[in-house]
């Protein structure tokens, strides 16, 4: 109870930030520059292990969609007078050759990876935009930074990131890995359902601004559900809201998203 009370105090009075689009308040005890630096290092380790896809058409499509989503994000943040929140972003979009891992993710700082196994479910460029918008939304909403702030607070109290690294670098690295959704299984999403729902909402706006029809988003998730054949859902869906809730929410946000959609 004492730890919860301390967390509540910090949340409301000390380290607070606001999530773009939704306006939700979140814990913010780690600087973007700190977590972006850690993310860039980890991302390069993942890319080196690869293997990266050699399918030029698919790679080009991932990079094309990524570029459009990036521009939409930059446009949205500029319109909101929040371009400074993108300081330190060094966007990258890569496709990893893996025909078993149905997944994609975006680290803090705009580091994106798709796995080839998710492409058949995406079906086309618009389907990729659904996933890309969702994953980039995690980074823009600073979900990794929020989770790392919570983890550091639980383990080290009011210590700074630098102090935590000095006390226990192994634990601090573990907190980071879990915060960005990597944990024990590389790239597997471990965000809360609140974060996942928020990424759905924000991602819908971003894909619409990028020129992709947001009405295709519920259809992508219907294909993802069908692909599970009633078995355990793919890792990509493991912590997401239920299918019915997700589709209902996406349709509820659709009028807002369509205001940004210019084919």
C-alpha positions as CSV (number, residue, x, y, z in Angstrom):
1,X,0.0,0.0,0.0
2,X,2.8,2.4,0.8
3,X,4.4,1.8,-2.6
4,X,1.1,2.4,-4.3
5,X,0.6,5.6,-2.4
6,X,4.1,6.8,-3.4
7,X,3.3,5.9,-7.0
8,X,0.1,7.9,-6.9
9,X,1.8,10.9,-5.3
10,X,4.5,10.9,-8.0
11,X,2.0,10.4,-10.8
12,X,-0.1,13.4,-9.8
13,X,2.6,15.8,-8.5
14,X,6.0,15.0,-9.8
15,X,6.7,13.2,-13.0
16,X,3.7,13.6,-15.3
17,X,3.3,13.7,-19.0
18,X,0.3,13.7,-21.4
19,X,-0.3,11.2,-24.1
20,X,-1.0,12.7,-27.6
21,X,-4.5,12.2,-29.0
22,X,-6.0,10.6,-25.9
23,X,-4.8,13.2,-23.3
24,X,-4.2,10.5,-20.7
25,X,-1.8,11.4,-17.9
26,X,1.1,9.1,-17.4
27,X,4.1,8.6,-15.1
28,X,7.3,10.1,-16.6
29,X,10.5,9.7,-14.5
30,X,12.8,8.7,-17.4
31,X,14.0,11.2,-20.1
32,X,13.3,10.4,-23.7
33,X,17.0,10.8,-24.6
34,X,17.9,8.1,-22.0
35,X,15.4,5.5,-23.2
36,X,15.9,6.3,-26.9
37,X,19.7,5.7,-26.5
38,X,19.1,2.3,-24.8
39,X,16.5,1.4,-27.5
40,X,18.9,2.3,-30.4
41,X,21.5,0.0,-29.0
42,X,19.2,-2.9,-28.4
43,X,17.6,-2.4,-31.9
44,X,21.0,-2.7,-33.6
45,X,21.6,-5.9,-31.7
46,X,18.3,-7.3,-33.1
47,X,19.0,-6.2,-36.6
48,X,22.5,-7.7,-36.6
49,X,21.1,-11.1,-35.6
50,X,18.4,-10.8,-38.2
51,X,18.3,-12.3,-40.7
52,X,16.9,-9.4,-42.6
53,X,14.6,-10.2,-45.5
54,X,16.0,-10.1,-49.0
55,X,12.6,-9.8,-50.7
56,X,13.1,-6.4,-52.2
57,X,9.4,-5.8,-52.9
58,X,8.3,-6.5,-49.4
59,X,11.2,-4.6,-47.8
60,X,10.4,-1.6,-50.0
61,X,6.7,-1.8,-49.0
62,X,7.6,-1.8,-45.3
63,X,9.9,1.2,-45.7
64,X,7.3,3.0,-47.9
65,X,4.5,2.6,-45.4
66,X,6.9,3.5,-42.5
67,X,7.9,6.7,-44.3
68,X,4.3,7.7,-44.8
69,X,3.4,7.0,-41.2
70,X,6.5,8.9,-40.0
71,X,5.4,12.0,-42.1
72,X,1.9,11.7,-40.7
73,X,3.2,11.6,-37.1
74,X,5.5,14.6,-37.7
75,X,2.6,16.5,-39.3
76,X,0.2,15.7,-36.4
77,X,2.7,16.7,-33.7
78,X,3.5,19.9,-35.6
79,X,-0.1,20.8,-35.7
80,X,-0.4,20.2,-31.9
81,X,2.7,22.3,-31.3
82,X,4.5,19.2,-29.9
83,X,7.3,18.6,-32.4
84,X,9.8,18.8,-29.6
85,X,8.5,15.5,-28.4
86,X,10.0,13.9,-31.5
87,X,13.5,15.2,-30.6
88,X,16.0,12.3,-30.7
89,X,13.8,10.1,-33.0
90,X,16.0,8.3,-35.6
91,X,13.4,6.4,-37.6
92,X,14.3,2.9,-39.0
93,X,12.0,0.4,-40.7
94,X,13.3,-3.2,-41.2
95,X,11.8,-6.5,-42.2
96,X,13.1,-9.6,-40.4
97,X,12.9,-13.0,-42.2
98,X,10.9,-15.1,-39.8
99,X,8.0,-17.2,-41.1
100,X,6.8,-18.3,-37.6
101,X,6.7,-15.1,-35.6
102,X,3.5,-13.2,-36.3
103,X,4.7,-9.9,-34.9
104,X,5.9,-6.4,-35.3
105,X,7.1,-3.7,-32.9
106,X,8.4,-0.2,-32.6
107,X,11.0,0.8,-29.9
108,X,11.2,4.3,-28.4
109,X,12.8,6.6,-30.9
110,X,11.1,5.2,-33.9
111,X,12.9,1.9,-34.4
112,X,10.5,-0.5,-36.2
113,X,10.8,-4.2,-37.0
114,X,8.2,-6.4,-38.9
115,X,8.5,-10.2,-39.2
116,X,7.6,-11.7,-42.5
117,X,5.1,-14.1,-40.9
118,X,2.7,-11.2,-40.3
119,X,2.6,-10.1,-43.9
120,X,0.1,-12.6,-45.2
121,X,-2.3,-11.4,-42.5
122,X,-1.7,-7.8,-43.4
123,X,-2.6,-8.8,-47.0
124,X,-1.6,-5.5,-48.6
125,X,-0.1,-2.1,-48.0
126,X,-3.1,-0.9,-46.1
127,X,-2.9,-3.8,-43.7
128,X,0.7,-3.0,-43.1
129,X,-0.3,0.5,-42.3
130,X,-2.8,-0.7,-39.7
131,X,0.1,-2.5,-37.9
132,X,2.6,0.2,-38.5
133,X,0.3,2.9,-37.1
134,X,-0.4,0.8,-34.0
135,X,3.3,0.1,-33.3
136,X,4.5,3.6,-33.9
137,X,1.7,4.8,-31.6
138,X,3.3,2.9,-28.8
139,X,6.5,5.0,-29.3
140,X,4.6,8.3,-29.7
141,X,2.5,7.6,-26.6
142,X,5.8,6.8,-24.7
143,X,4.4,3.6,-23.4
144,X,7.9,2.2,-23.0
145,X,9.1,5.2,-21.0
146,X,6.0,5.0,-18.8
147,X,6.5,1.3,-18.1
148,X,10.2,1.9,-17.4
149,X,9.3,4.7,-15.0
150,X,7.0,2.4,-13.1
151,X,9.6,-0.4,-13.0
152,X,12.3,1.8,-11.8
153,X,10.1,3.3,-9.1
154,X,9.1,-0.2,-7.9
155,X,12.7,-1.4,-7.7
156,X,14.7,1.7,-6.8
157,X,12.3,4.2,-5.4
158,X,13.2,7.8,-6.3
159,X,16.5,6.9,-7.9
160,X,17.3,8.3,-11.3
161,X,18.1,6.0,-14.3
162,X,21.8,6.8,-14.0
163,X,21.7,5.9,-10.3
164,X,19.7,2.7,-11.0
165,X,22.3,1.7,-13.5
166,X,25.0,2.2,-11.0
167,X,23.2,0.2,-8.3
168,X,22.2,-2.7,-10.5
169,X,22.8,-2.5,-14.2
170,X,21.4,-6.0,-14.8
171,X,18.1,-5.3,-13.2
172,X,17.9,-1.9,-14.9
173,X,18.4,-3.6,-18.3
174,X,15.8,-6.1,-17.5
175,X,13.3,-3.4,-16.6
176,X,14.1,-1.7,-19.9
177,X,13.6,-4.9,-21.9
178,X,10.2,-5.5,-20.3
179,X,9.3,-1.9,-20.6
180,X,9.7,-1.9,-24.4
181,X,7.8,-5.2,-24.7
182,X,10.7,-7.5,-25.2
183,X,11.2,-9.4,-22.0
184,X,12.2,-13.0,-22.2
185,X,10.8,-13.5,-25.7
186,X,12.3,-11.0,-28.1
187,X,9.9,-8.6,-29.6
188,X,6.8,-10.1,-27.9
189,X,4.3,-7.5,-26.8
190,X,3.8,-7.2,-23.1
191,X,2.0,-3.9,-22.9
192,X,-1.1,-3.5,-20.8
193,X,-4.6,-3.6,-22.4
194,X,-4.8,0.1,-21.7
195,X,-1.7,0.7,-23.7
196,X,-2.9,-1.6,-26.5
197,X,-6.2,0.1,-26.8
198,X,-4.6,3.5,-26.7
199,X,-2.2,2.4,-29.5
200,X,-5.2,1.3,-31.5
201,X,-6.8,4.7,-31.2
202,X,-3.7,6.7,-32.0
203,X,-2.6,4.4,-34.8
204,X,-6.0,4.8,-36.5
205,X,-5.4,8.5,-36.6
206,X,-1.9,8.1,-38.0
207,X,-2.8,5.7,-40.7
208,X,-5.7,7.9,-41.8
209,X,-3.4,10.9,-42.0
210,X,-0.9,8.9,-44.0
211,X,-3.6,8.3,-46.7
212,X,-4.7,4.8,-45.7
213,X,-8.4,3.9,-45.3
214,X,-9.0,3.6,-41.5
215,X,-12.1,1.5,-42.2
216,X,-9.7,-1.4,-43.1
217,X,-8.4,-1.6,-39.5
218,X,-11.3,-3.7,-38.1
219,X,-10.9,-6.0,-41.1
220,X,-7.3,-6.6,-40.4
221,X,-8.1,-7.7,-36.8
222,X,-10.8,-9.9,-38.1
223,X,-8.2,-11.6,-40.3
224,X,-5.9,-11.9,-37.4
225,X,-8.6,-13.6,-35.3
226,X,-9.5,-16.0,-38.2
227,X,-5.8,-16.9,-38.5
228,X,-5.7,-18.2,-34.9
229,X,-8.3,-20.9,-35.8
230,X,-9.6,-20.9,-32.3
231,X,-6.2,-21.8,-30.9
232,X,-4.0,-19.7,-28.7
233,X,-3.8,-16.3,-30.3
234,X,-0.5,-15.2,-32.0
235,X,1.9,-13.4,-29.7
236,X,1.0,-10.1,-31.5
237,X,-2.5,-10.4,-29.9
238,X,-1.6,-12.0,-26.6
239,X,-2.2,-8.9,-24.4
240,X,-4.6,-7.0,-26.6
241,X,-8.2,-6.3,-25.8
242,X,-10.7,-9.0,-26.8
243,X,-11.6,-9.1,-30.5
244,X,-15.1,-7.9,-29.9
245,X,-14.0,-5.0,-27.8
246,X,-11.2,-4.0,-30.2
247,X,-13.5,-3.9,-33.3
248,X,-16.2,-2.1,-31.4
249,X,-13.7,0.6,-30.2
250,X,-12.1,1.0,-33.6
251,X,-15.6,1.6,-35.1
252,X,-16.4,4.1,-32.4
253,X,-13.2,6.0,-33.2
254,X,-13.8,5.8,-36.9
255,X,-15.7,9.2,-37.3
256,X,-12.7,10.9,-35.7
257,X,-10.2,9.1,-37.9
258,X,-12.1,9.8,-41.1
259,X,-11.7,13.5,-40.5
260,X,-8.0,13.0,-41.1
261,X,-8.4,10.7,-44.0
262,X,-7.6,12.2,-47.4
263,X,-7.1,9.4,-50.0
